[in-house]
Amino acid sequence: MRNIAYIEIDTHAEIAQDFMDLLQDSKAFSVDYYLSEKIKNQIQENGNVVHQSDSSMILDQLSTKNYDLIIIGTVHRYFNTFLAIGEKYNTSVIIHNLNFSKISKSDLIKNIFKNDLIYRLKLWWKEGLFYANKTYAKAKHHLVLDRELSSDKLEFLPLFYTKSVDKIRDKIFTIVIPGGVSQKRRDYKKVFDIIRNLKTEDQFTFVFLGKAKCHELKDLENLDKNLPENIKTIYFSERVSPEIFDQWMRKADVLWCPIREEAEFFSNKEIYGETKMTGNLGDAIKYGKPAVFPKNYSSKLEFIIPEEENVIEQFLKLKDSEFDFQKDFSKEKILNDVENVLNRFVSI
């Protein structure tokens, strides 16, 4: 059995959880997890070996064991620490923003002054921001979690499998919009307008499955006050727990994913489906739900469906659609696929 260290001391707790859930059944790999306190508090450990860590101790922790492979879940800060790991060990990094991973030092300097100045200066002075490009380059393997983003230099790491869950039947049509409720990443104004003008005798529940704040929270509160009895909205002003998220995703008839074409990371343009993956793709796979995406989002997956002009009518047509998620996304198949990828990495 080969030994892997998985490090997540930055952002993506959900990806660490996905990796943990998948690899816990592996007979080929034993995985130790090094997680920050913040990430550890969001994880269901389920008997896995989990060490609390941070940028000041991770190098010492790794030196006490002989790992065949180290996977870094996010490289959005602590660049000096991750560069040292990449120089010393057989390291893979999961890349979430392809343009940022190739950003030049001159563009980094320009972007420091565009937003979050104090935080970005801290990344510069204390965390080796100018090593960002070099940190990615030093890693032996560059991983992406969406096959559409893979290339000769970017290895697709299959991670998402469809849970075996029974579809909950209900006379109330439940449409879930997963993700933080922010106009920066998704077009919620359009969603609010469609719900506000919906004329139907059917019963609908629209679930905004992510934390809402600021203008979006106020808009949701106002929207909810003026809806007829057969149309209901559910939203959250605090971070949604994994248990609540799981509960509503299981109840969903359809996922609505009004993601914007472009996003920014560190004031750098990223394009969903081209240089950046949306977590909604993983949501659809994990829960076996059809998902309606904007027309401009390119996907070869049959359950990722381009939004039509009358999206409500489209939802109703999709309610009884059947997609064979288990054919391509069973846990056994995805585990076998990921083991094949990891075996290539540890053999190099």
Residue pairs with C-beta under 8 A, 6 or more apart in sequence:
1 27
1 28
1 29
1 30
2 28
2 29
2 30
2 68
2 69
2 342
2 343
2 346
3 29
3 30
3 31
3 32
3 65
3 66
3 67
3 68
3 69
4 23
4 29
4 30
4 31
4 32
4 67
4 68
4 69
4 70
4 71
4 342
5 31
5 32
5 33
5 34
5 62
5 65
5 67
5 69
5 70
5 71
6 16
6 19
6 20
6 31
6 32
6 33
6 34
6 70
6 71
6 73
7 34
7 35
7 53
7 58
7 70
7 71
7 72
7 73
7 85
8 15
8 16
8 33
8 34
8 35
8 36
8 39
8 72
8 73
8 74
9 34
9 35
9 36
9 39
9 53
9 54
9 55
9 58
9 78
10 36
10 39
10 73
10 74
10 75
10 76
10 77
10 78
11 74
11 76
12 73
12 74
12 94
12 96
13 38
13 39
13 42
13 43
14 42
14 279
14 282
15 73
15 74
15 94
15 145
15 159
16 33
16 35
16 39
16 43
16 73
17 42
17 43
17 44
17 242
18 159
18 160
18 282
18 286
19 31
19 71
19 73
19 159
20 31
20 33
20 43
20 45
20 46
20 48
21 46
22 159
22 161
22 331
22 334
22 335
22 338
23 29
23 31
23 335
23 338
24 46
24 47
24 48
25 331
25 335
26 335
26 339
28 339
28 342
28 343
29 339
29 342
30 49
31 48
31 49
32 49
32 50
32 51
32 65
32 67
33 43
33 48
33 49
33 50
33 51
34 51
34 53
34 58
34 61
34 62
35 43
35 50
35 51
35 52
35 53
36 52
36 53
36 54
37 52
37 54
40 50
40 52
42 242
43 50
44 242
51 61
53 61
55 78
55 81
55 127
58 81
58 85
59 81
59 84
59 85
62 70
62 85
62 89
67 89
67 90
68 90
68 346
69 90
69 91
69 92
69 342
69 345
69 346
70 85
70 89
70 90
70 91
70 92
71 91
71 92
71 93
71 94
71 143
72 82
72 85
72 91
72 92
72 93
72 94
72 139
73 94
74 94
74 96
75 82
75 93
75 95
75 101
75 132
75 135
75 136
76 96
76 97
76 100
76 265
76 266
77 123
77 127
78 127
78 128
79 123
79 127
79 128
79 129
79 130
79 131
79 132
79 135
80 127
80 128
80 131
81 127
81 128
82 93
82 135
83 128
83 131
83 134
83 135
83 138
85 91
86 93
86 135
86 138
86 139
86 140
87 138
90 140
90 345
90 346
90 348
91 138
91 139
91 140
91 141
92 139
92 140
92 141
92 142
92 143
92 345
93 135
93 136
93 139
93 141
93 142
93 143
94 143
94 144
94 145
94 157
95 101
95 136
95 142
95 143
95 144
95 154
96 265
96 276
96 277
97 265
97 266
97 268
97 270
97 275
97 276
98 144
98 149
98 154
98 270
98 275
98 276
99 265
99 268
99 269
99 270
99 275
100 132
100 265
100 266
100 268
100 270
101 132
101 133
101 136
101 142
102 133
102 136
103 111
103 132
103 133
103 266
103 268
104 133
105 130
105 133
107 268
108 129
108 130
108 132
108 266
111 120
111 266
111 267
111 268
112 120
112 121
112 124
112 129
114 267
115 267
120 129
120 266
123 129
124 130
128 135
136 142
140 345
140 348
141 155
141 345
142 153
142 154
142 155
143 154
143 155
143 156
143 157
144 150
144 154
144 155
144 156
144 157
144 277
145 156
145 157
145 159
145 160
145 277
145 282
146 156
146 273
146 277
146 281
147 156
147 158
148 273
148 298
148 299
148 300
149 156
149 273
149 274
149 275
149 277
150 156
155 341
156 341
157 338
157 341
158 334
158 337
158 338
158 341
159 282
159 334
159 338
160 281
160 282
160 285
160 286
160 329
160 334
161 285
161 286
161 329
161 330
161 331
161 333
161 334
161 335
162 285
162 286
162 287
162 288
162 325
162 326
162 329
162 330
162 331
163 286
163 287
163 288
164 326
165 250
165 287
165 288
168 250
168 251
170 251
171 203
172 203
172 204
172 205
172 232
173 202
173 203
173 204
173 205
173 253
173 315
173 316
173 319
174 204
174 205
174 207
174 248
174 251
174 252
174 253
175 204
175 205
175 206
175 207
175 252
175 253
175 254
175 255
175 256
175 315
176 207
176 209
176 248
176 249
176 251
176 252
176 254
176 255
176 256
176 289
177 186
177 191
177 206
177 207
177 208
177 209
177 210
177 255
177 256
177 257
177 258
178 209
178 210
178 245
178 249
178 255
178 257
178 279
178 280
178 283
179 185
179 186
179 209
179 210
179 257
179 279
179 280
180 210
180 211
180 212
181 188
181 208
181 210
181 211
181 212
181 213
181 216
181 217
181 220
181 235
182 188
182 216
183 189
183 215
183 216
184 260
184 263
184 264
185 259
185 260
185 263
186 257
186 258
186 259
186 260
187 258
187 259
187 260
187 294
188 208
188 216
188 219
188 258
189 219
190 258
191 206
191 256
191 258
192 219
192 220
192 223
194 311
194 312
195 206
195 223
195 227
195 231
195 233
196 223
196 226
196 227
198 204
198 231
198 312
200 230
200 231
200 312
201 230
202 230
202 316
203 230
203 231
203 232
204 230
204 231
204 232
205 231
205 232
205 233
205 234
206 231
206 232
206 233
206 234
206 256
207 233
207 234
207 235
207 248
207 252
208 220
208 233
208 234
208 235
208 236
209 236
209 240
209 245
209 248
209 249
210 236
210 240
211 236
211 237
211 238
211 239
211 240
212 220
212 235
212 236
212 237
213 237
217 235
217 237
220 233
220 235
223 233
224 233
224 235
227 233
234 248
236 244
249 283
249 286
249 287
249 289
250 287
252 287
252 289
253 289
253 315
253 318
253 319
254 289
254 290
254 291
254 292
254 315
254 318
254 319
255 280
255 283
255 284
255 287
255 289
255 290
255 291
255 292
256 291
256 292
256 311
256 315
257 278
257 280
257 284
257 291
257 292
257 293
257 294
258 294
258 307
259 272
259 278
259 280
259 293
259 294
259 297
260 272
261 271
261 272
261 294
261 296
261 297
262 269
262 270
262 271
262 272
263 269
263 270
263 271
263 272
263 276
264 270
265 276
270 276
272 278
272 297
273 297
273 298
273 299
274 298
280 291
280 293
281 291
281 299
281 301
281 304
283 289
283 291
284 290
284 291
284 301
284 303
284 304
285 325
285 329
288 323
288 325
288 329
289 303
290 303
290 305
290 318
290 321
290 323
291 303
291 304
291 305
292 305
292 306
292 307
292 311
292 314
292 315
292 318
293 299
293 304
293 305
293 306
293 307
294 306
294 307
295 306
295 307
297 304
297 306
302 323
303 323
303 325
305 314
305 318
307 314
308 314
